Amino acid sequence: MRKVMILVLLAFAVTLAVVVGNRMSAEAMAVVVGVVCGVAAGIPMSLLIMLVLNRSRRQAELDDWSSGQPGGRYGAYPPVVVIQGGTPAPNGLLPPYYPSQTSAYEPTPQREFRIVGEHED
């Protein structure tokens, strides 16, 4: 019964294609053939992408399983990296090529700013 239904559907599809093909203009037929060829050309690439993604997903699951933790290498949370800013090094710890110009106890000199285009007094 199933083979008969498949043959009937196949015969219907071929008959429909012949009837529609006879009534179409040459330009419309060219468009239809181009679309069909474009879709057919995209199928192998889609299958390759699905294969690669499925393989990488399986590899990730194996890595998670081999680490012994349910969430993977780092558990359920991603690793946290903290970068803490520091204070400047004391004068005694400066390298020799950075000469210390002021003492830690002396106030820093006031900066002098010049505005471009302003006349000097």
C-alpha positions in Angstrom: 0.0 0.0 0.0 2.8 2.4 0.9 4.7 1.8 -2.4 1.5 2.5 -4.3 1.0 5.8 -2.5 4.6 6.8 -3.2 4.1 6.0 -6.9 0.9 8.0 -7.1 2.4 11.0 -5.5 5.5 10.8 -7.8 3.3 10.5 -10.9 1.2 13.5 -9.7 4.4 15.6 -9.1 5.7 14.8 -12.6 2.4 15.5 -14.3 2.1 18.8 -12.4 5.7 19.8 -13.4 5.0 19.0 -17.1 1.7 21.0 -17.2 3.2 24.0 -15.4 6.4 23.7 -17.5 4.4 23.9 -20.8 2.6 27.0 -19.7 5.6 28.9 -18.5 7.6 31.4 -20.5 11.3 30.8 -21.2 12.4 33.5 -18.7 10.2 32.1 -15.9 11.5 28.6 -16.6 15.1 30.0 -16.4 14.3 31.5 -13.0 12.8 28.2 -11.7 15.8 26.2 -12.9 18.2 28.7 -11.3 16.4 28.5 -8.0 16.4 24.7 -8.1 20.1 24.5 -9.0 21.0 27.1 -6.3 19.1 25.1 -3.6 20.7 21.9 -4.9 24.2 23.5 -4.7 23.6 24.6 -1.1 22.6 21.2 0.2 26.1 19.6 0.4 27.5 22.6 2.2 24.6 22.6 4.7 25.2 18.9 5.4 28.9 19.6 6.0 28.2 22.4 8.4 25.7 20.2 10.3 28.3 17.4 10.4 31.1 19.7 11.8 28.8 21.3 14.4 27.5 18.0 15.5 31.0 16.6 15.8 32.2 19.6 17.8 29.2 19.4 20.1 29.9 15.7 20.8 33.6 16.5 21.5 32.5 19.2 24.0 30.3 16.8 25.7 33.1 14.3 25.9 35.4 16.9 27.4 32.8 17.8 30.0 32.3 14.2 30.9 36.0 13.5 31.1 36.6 16.4 33.5 34.4 14.8 36.1 32.4 18.0 36.7 28.8 18.5 35.5 29.5 22.0 34.2 32.8 21.3 32.5 36.4 22.2 33.4 35.4 25.2 35.5 32.1 23.9 37.0 28.9 25.8 36.4 30.6 29.2 36.4 33.2 30.7 34.1 36.6 31.5 35.6 36.9 34.9 37.2 40.0 37.0 36.6 40.6 40.0 38.9 43.1 42.6 37.9 43.8 44.9 40.8 45.3 48.3 40.2 48.1 49.2 42.5 49.6 52.3 43.9 52.9 53.7 42.6 56.0 52.1 43.9 57.8 54.0 46.7 60.9 55.9 45.7 63.3 53.3 47.1 61.8 50.7 44.8 62.2 52.6 41.5 64.5 51.1 38.9 67.8 53.0 38.5 66.8 54.4 35.1 63.8 56.3 36.6 65.4 58.9 38.8 63.3 60.1 41.7 62.8 63.8 41.3 60.8 64.6 44.4 60.6 63.2 47.9 57.5 61.4 49.0 56.9 64.2 51.6 57.3 67.2 49.3 54.2 68.5 47.7 54.2 68.2 43.9 54.9 71.4 42.0 51.9 73.2 40.4 51.6 72.6 36.7 51.7 75.5 34.4 49.3 75.5 31.5 49.5 77.6 28.3 46.4 78.2 26.2 47.0 78.3 22.5 46.1 81.6 21.0 46.2 83.5 24.2 48.6 86.5 24.6 51.2 86.1 27.3 51.3 88.7 30.0 
